[in-house]
């Protein structure tokens, strides 16, 4: 059994009525991965905008393993202290991580955020020394089109993230940098300039799926 844990912010948890990229990834693996697998994590809900809380189970299609470690407004800063216990309690094998936008937007600069990446990786490995991790660079959102300092921080962090992945990668616990979806367009693939719509969900899932196929021969290239 290969256990995948999606880890992320609002783009990963999703909100009421959405499929989420987690669902798209599950569909892809179900169709292309020959062995048993599961999505795992200590949380299952979507974010409910009406109550401003992660309390919704109203997925567009709830018939899939909904477990995850994602939170609306949570980033590397918030997940680094949680990931060790989550990996340990859920027996995770592979982390699919999409974090950083919220950190840079509200909490930490690029250098501080990169330090939290190091803390996150160390904590995950303390729980499972053979954990595999796939990390997606920050996809700039609509704020980056009008806020030049923020856009600069996103670019700088992605540079530091690539360096961290290269420095921290090791054979026993591979750390992989996914390629940002090349055709991702915030005007076409999001519903508000940040959060993915259906096409955005497919493109984020494809980034993870293609990375694990190319690096580890898990599944097949994403065809959705």
Beta strands, then each sheet from edge to edge (+ up, - down):
strand 1: 2-8
strand 2: 37-39
strand 3: 46-48
strand 4: 53-56
strand 5: 69-70
strand 6: 94-98
strand 7: 132-136
strand 8: 175-178
sheet 1: 2+ 1+ 5+
sheet 2: 2+ 1+ 6+ 7+ 8+
sheet 3: 3+ 4-
end
